[in-house]
C-alpha cells in the first residue's frame, strides 16, 4: 500500500513539474515578445526607459491589486501578512522590478537588444553557483554543464554582431546582478511564505514599480504618452506583466532556482526567432550553432532535473518498503 502511495505521489509530482515547466516556458514566450514591443515603444513612440518600465509595471500592479482585492480569500491572505512578510515582498520588488527591469530597459534603450540578451544569458550559470549555498538547492553536474553550454551558445550566436555602449553594458551588468538576486529571492519567497503567488506578485510589483516611477520622473521628467504608446504600455502591463509574472510565480513553487533561470534563457532562441520574423535578421551558420548549443544546454539541464526527481521518488519508495 505504501509503495503504491509513493508511486502515485511520484506521478503527481511529475505531472506538477511538467505543468510548471510548460507554464514557465509560456511566460518566456510572452517576455520574449516584450523585447520587440519595448523597442517599438522606445524608438517609435519616444518613451523614456525608466518611466516606461515604471508605468508598465505600475499599471500591471493596479490590475493585479483589483483582482486580489476582489477575492475574499486573497484579501484575508493580504491582511494576514506581517511586517516581516512585507519586508520580504518589498525587497523582492526593489530587486526584481526597480533594479532588474529598470536597468534592462535602460540597456535596451542604449544598445541592441541582442547585446543585452547576451549579458543576461549568464544568469543561469551564476544562479547555479549561488543557489547551493543560499537555498540549499545544489545543482547537479549536468545542470552546471547545461548552464555553461547556454552561455557558450549565446556567446557564439551573438559574436558576429556584438555591439555595445558603455551605458548599455553598465545597465546590462546591473540587470544581470540584480536578476540573479531576483531569481533567488523569488524562489525563496514563493517557497517559504504561506500566501498565494497573486499576493506575492502584487505586493512586490507595487513596491518596485512605485519606486521606479519616482526615480524615472526625477531623472527623465514627466513622460508624454501617445495613444499608441498607451496601447503598448497596456499590453505589456496586463498580458506580459500581470498575467506573465503571476504564472511565473506559480511555476517557482515547483521549479528550482536553477531550472527557472535556465528556462528563462530560452528567450535567447525566441528573441532570435522574433528578430528573424519581424526584423528580417536571419541567422547565419555560426548563429545556428549557437542556437543548437543553447537548446542542448537547456535540454540537458531539464533531463538532469528529471533524473534527480526520479531518484528522490525511488528513495522515498524504498524507505516506505523498509518501514513496512
C-alpha positions as CSV (number, residue, x, y, z in Angstrom):
1,X,0.0,0.0,0.0
2,X,2.8,2.4,0.9
3,X,4.6,1.5,-2.3
4,X,1.5,2.3,-4.3
5,X,1.0,5.6,-2.5
6,X,4.7,6.5,-3.2
7,X,4.2,5.7,-6.9
8,X,1.1,7.8,-7.1
9,X,2.8,10.7,-5.3
10,X,5.7,10.4,-7.8
11,X,3.2,10.5,-10.7
12,X,1.5,13.6,-9.3
13,X,4.9,15.3,-8.7
14,X,6.0,14.5,-12.3
15,X,2.7,16.0,-13.6
16,X,3.0,19.1,-11.5
17,X,6.6,19.5,-12.6
18,X,5.7,19.2,-16.3
19,X,2.9,21.8,-15.9
20,X,5.3,24.1,-14.1
21,X,7.8,23.7,-17.0
22,X,5.1,24.5,-19.6
23,X,3.8,27.5,-17.6
24,X,7.3,28.9,-17.3
25,X,8.0,28.3,-21.0
26,X,4.8,30.1,-22.0
27,X,5.8,33.1,-19.8
28,X,9.2,33.3,-21.6
29,X,7.3,33.5,-24.9
30,X,5.4,36.5,-23.6
31,X,8.5,38.1,-22.2
32,X,10.4,37.5,-25.5
33,X,7.8,39.4,-27.4
34,X,8.2,42.2,-24.9
35,X,11.7,42.9,-26.2
36,X,10.3,43.7,-29.7
37,X,7.4,45.7,-28.2
38,X,9.7,47.6,-25.9
39,X,11.9,48.5,-28.9
40,X,8.8,50.0,-30.7
41,X,7.9,52.0,-27.6
42,X,11.4,53.4,-27.1
43,X,12.2,54.1,-30.8
44,X,8.8,54.9,-32.4
45,X,6.8,56.4,-29.5
46,X,9.6,58.3,-27.8
47,X,9.1,56.7,-24.4
48,X,11.9,57.0,-21.8
49,X,13.2,53.8,-20.3
50,X,12.8,54.2,-16.6
51,X,9.3,55.8,-16.7
52,X,8.3,53.4,-19.4
53,X,9.2,50.5,-17.2
54,X,7.7,52.0,-14.1
55,X,4.4,52.9,-15.7
56,X,4.2,49.4,-17.3
57,X,4.7,47.6,-14.0
58,X,2.7,50.1,-12.1
59,X,-0.3,49.5,-14.4
60,X,0.2,45.8,-14.0
61,X,0.2,46.1,-10.2
62,X,-3.0,48.0,-10.3
63,X,-4.7,45.3,-12.4
64,X,-3.4,42.6,-10.0
65,X,-4.5,44.6,-7.0
66,X,-8.0,44.9,-8.4
67,X,-8.1,41.1,-8.9
68,X,-6.6,40.4,-5.5
69,X,-8.9,42.7,-3.5
70,X,-11.9,41.3,-5.4
71,X,-11.4,37.9,-3.8
72,X,-12.3,37.4,-0.1
73,X,-9.7,34.7,0.3
74,X,-6.9,36.8,-1.2
75,X,-8.0,39.8,1.0
76,X,-7.7,37.6,4.0
77,X,-4.2,36.5,2.9
78,X,-3.1,40.1,2.4
79,X,-4.4,41.0,5.9
80,X,-2.5,38.1,7.4
81,X,0.9,39.4,6.2
82,X,3.0,40.7,9.0
83,X,5.8,43.3,8.9
84,X,8.5,40.7,8.1
85,X,6.4,39.3,5.2
86,X,6.0,42.9,3.7
87,X,9.7,43.5,4.2
88,X,10.5,40.4,2.0
89,X,8.0,41.5,-0.6
90,X,9.5,45.0,-0.7
91,X,13.0,43.6,-1.1
92,X,11.8,41.3,-3.9
93,X,10.1,44.2,-5.6
94,X,13.1,46.5,-5.4
95,X,15.4,43.9,-6.8
96,X,13.1,42.3,-9.4
97,X,11.4,45.5,-10.8
98,X,13.2,48.6,-9.7
99,X,16.7,47.3,-10.4
100,X,16.4,44.4,-12.8
101,X,13.6,45.8,-15.1
102,X,14.7,49.4,-14.8
103,X,18.3,48.5,-15.8
104,X,17.1,46.2,-18.6
105,X,15.0,49.0,-20.2
106,X,18.0,51.4,-20.0
107,X,20.2,48.8,-21.6
108,X,17.8,48.1,-24.4
109,X,17.5,51.8,-25.0
110,X,21.2,52.3,-25.3
111,X,22.4,49.3,-27.3
112,X,21.0,46.4,-29.5
113,X,18.7,44.1,-27.6
114,X,20.8,41.1,-28.6
115,X,23.8,42.6,-26.7
116,X,21.8,42.9,-23.5
117,X,20.4,39.4,-24.1
118,X,23.9,38.1,-24.3
119,X,24.9,39.6,-20.9
120,X,21.7,38.3,-19.3
121,X,22.4,34.8,-20.6
122,X,25.0,34.4,-17.9
123,X,22.2,34.4,-15.3
124,X,21.7,30.6,-15.2
125,X,25.4,29.9,-14.6
126,X,25.6,32.4,-11.8
127,X,22.4,31.2,-10.2
128,X,23.6,27.6,-10.4
129,X,26.8,28.6,-8.5
130,X,24.9,30.6,-5.8
131,X,21.7,28.6,-5.3
132,X,23.5,25.7,-3.5
133,X,24.5,27.9,-0.6
134,X,21.6,30.4,-0.4
135,X,18.7,28.0,-1.0
136,X,20.2,24.5,-0.3
137,X,19.4,23.5,-3.9
138,X,22.8,22.3,-5.0
139,X,22.8,21.8,-8.8
140,X,23.8,18.5,-10.4
141,X,26.9,18.5,-12.6
142,X,24.8,18.2,-15.7
143,X,22.9,21.3,-14.7
144,X,26.1,23.3,-14.4
145,X,27.3,21.9,-17.7
146,X,24.0,22.8,-19.3
147,X,24.3,26.4,-18.0
148,X,27.8,26.6,-19.4
149,X,26.5,25.3,-22.8
150,X,23.8,28.0,-22.7
151,X,26.3,30.7,-22.0
152,X,28.7,29.4,-24.7
153,X,26.0,29.1,-27.3
154,X,24.8,32.7,-26.6
155,X,28.3,34.0,-27.0
156,X,28.7,32.1,-30.3
157,X,25.3,33.3,-31.6
158,X,26.0,37.0,-30.9
159,X,29.7,37.0,-31.6
160,X,29.3,38.1,-35.2
161,X,27.2,41.2,-34.5
162,X,28.0,42.2,-30.9
163,X,27.7,46.0,-30.4
164,X,27.8,47.7,-27.1
165,X,27.8,51.1,-25.4
166,X,29.3,52.0,-22.1
167,X,25.9,53.0,-20.6
168,X,24.3,49.9,-22.1
169,X,26.8,47.5,-20.7
170,X,26.8,49.0,-17.2
171,X,23.0,48.8,-17.2
172,X,23.1,45.2,-18.5
173,X,25.6,44.3,-15.8
174,X,23.3,45.8,-13.1
175,X,20.4,43.8,-14.7
176,X,22.5,40.6,-14.6
177,X,23.5,41.0,-10.9
178,X,20.0,42.0,-9.7
179,X,18.4,39.3,-11.9
180,X,20.4,36.7,-10.0
181,X,19.2,38.2,-6.8
182,X,15.6,38.3,-8.1
183,X,15.8,34.6,-9.0
184,X,16.9,33.6,-5.5
185,X,14.6,36.0,-3.7
186,X,11.6,35.0,-5.8
187,X,12.2,31.2,-5.3
188,X,12.7,31.8,-1.5
189,X,9.6,33.9,-1.1
190,X,7.3,31.5,-3.1
191,X,8.7,28.5,-1.2
192,X,8.6,29.9,2.3
193,X,5.8,32.5,2.5
194,X,2.4,30.9,3.4
195,X,0.4,33.0,0.9
196,X,-0.6,32.9,-2.8
197,X,1.6,33.8,-5.8
198,X,-1.0,36.5,-6.6
199,X,-0.3,38.2,-3.3
200,X,3.5,37.9,-3.8
201,X,3.4,39.2,-7.3
202,X,1.0,42.1,-6.5
203,X,2.9,43.3,-3.4
204,X,6.4,43.1,-4.8
205,X,5.4,44.7,-8.1
206,X,3.5,47.5,-6.5
207,X,6.5,48.4,-4.4
208,X,9.1,48.0,-7.1
209,X,7.1,49.9,-9.8
210,X,6.3,52.8,-7.4
211,X,10.0,53.4,-6.7
212,X,10.8,53.0,-10.4
213,X,8.2,55.7,-11.4
214,X,9.5,58.1,-8.8
215,X,13.1,57.6,-9.9
216,X,12.1,57.8,-13.6
217,X,10.3,61.1,-13.2
218,X,13.1,62.6,-11.2
219,X,15.7,61.6,-13.8
220,X,13.7,61.8,-17.1
221,X,10.9,64.2,-16.3
222,X,7.1,63.7,-16.8
223,X,6.6,61.5,-19.9
224,X,4.5,62.3,-22.9
225,X,2.5,59.3,-23.9
226,X,0.8,58.9,-27.3
227,X,-2.3,56.8,-27.9
228,X,-0.2,54.0,-29.5
229,X,2.2,54.3,-26.6
230,X,-0.7,53.8,-24.2
231,X,-1.7,50.6,-26.1
232,X,1.8,49.3,-25.9
233,X,2.0,50.0,-22.1
234,X,-1.4,48.4,-21.6
235,X,-0.5,45.2,-23.4
236,X,2.9,44.9,-21.6
237,X,1.1,45.6,-18.3
238,X,-1.8,43.3,-18.5
239,X,-0.6,40.3,-20.6
240,X,3.2,40.4,-20.5
241,X,3.1,41.8,-17.0
242,X,0.3,40.9,-14.6
243,X,-0.5,37.5,-16.3
244,X,3.0,36.5,-17.0
245,X,4.5,37.3,-13.6
246,X,1.7,35.6,-11.8
247,X,2.2,32.4,-13.9
248,X,6.0,32.7,-13.3
249,X,5.5,32.8,-9.5
250,X,3.2,29.8,-9.8
251,X,6.0,27.9,-11.5
252,X,8.5,28.9,-8.9
253,X,6.6,26.9,-6.3
254,X,7.7,23.7,-8.1
255,X,10.9,24.6,-10.1
256,X,14.3,25.2,-8.5
257,X,16.1,28.5,-9.0
258,X,18.5,26.9,-11.5
259,X,15.7,25.3,-13.5
260,X,13.7,28.6,-13.7
261,X,16.8,30.5,-14.7
262,X,17.7,28.1,-17.5
263,X,14.2,28.1,-18.8
264,X,14.2,31.8,-18.7
265,X,17.3,31.6,-21.0
266,X,15.2,30.1,-23.8
267,X,14.4,33.7,-24.5
268,X,17.7,33.8,-26.4
269,X,16.3,31.4,-29.0
270,X,12.8,33.0,-29.0
271,X,14.2,36.6,-29.4
272,X,16.4,35.4,-32.3
273,X,13.3,33.9,-34.0
274,X,11.2,37.0,-33.5
275,X,14.0,39.2,-34.8
276,X,14.2,37.0,-37.9
277,X,10.4,37.2,-38.4
278,X,9.8,40.9,-37.6
279,X,13.1,42.5,-38.3
280,X,14.5,40.3,-41.1
281,X,17.6,39.3,-39.1
282,X,18.2,35.8,-40.5
283,X,20.8,33.8,-38.5
284,X,24.0,32.5,-40.2
285,X,25.8,29.2,-39.7
286,X,27.6,30.4,-36.5
287,X,24.3,31.8,-35.1
288,X,22.6,28.5,-35.8
289,X,25.3,26.6,-34.0
290,X,24.8,29.0,-31.1
291,X,21.1,28.2,-31.0
292,X,21.9,24.4,-31.0
293,X,24.2,24.8,-28.0
294,X,21.6,26.8,-26.1
295,X,19.0,24.2,-26.9
296,X,21.3,21.4,-25.8
297,X,22.2,23.2,-22.6
298,X,18.5,23.7,-21.7
299,X,17.5,20.2,-22.6
300,X,20.5,18.7,-20.7
301,X,19.6,20.7,-17.6
302,X,16.0,19.5,-17.7
303,X,17.0,15.9,-18.1
304,X,19.2,16.3,-15.0
305,X,16.2,17.7,-13.1
306,X,14.0,14.8,-14.1
307,X,16.7,12.3,-13.1
308,X,17.0,13.9,-9.6
309,X,13.2,13.9,-9.1
310,X,13.1,10.2,-10.1
311,X,15.9,9.3,-7.7
312,X,14.2,11.1,-4.9
313,X,11.0,9.3,-5.5
314,X,12.8,5.9,-5.6
315,X,14.5,6.7,-2.3
316,X,11.1,7.6,-0.8
317,X,9.6,4.3,-2.0
318,X,12.5,2.3,-0.7
319,X,12.1,3.9,2.7
320,X,8.4,3.0,2.8
321,X,9.1,-0.6,1.9
322,X,11.7,-0.8,4.7
323,X,9.4,0.5,7.3
324,X,6.6,-1.8,6.2
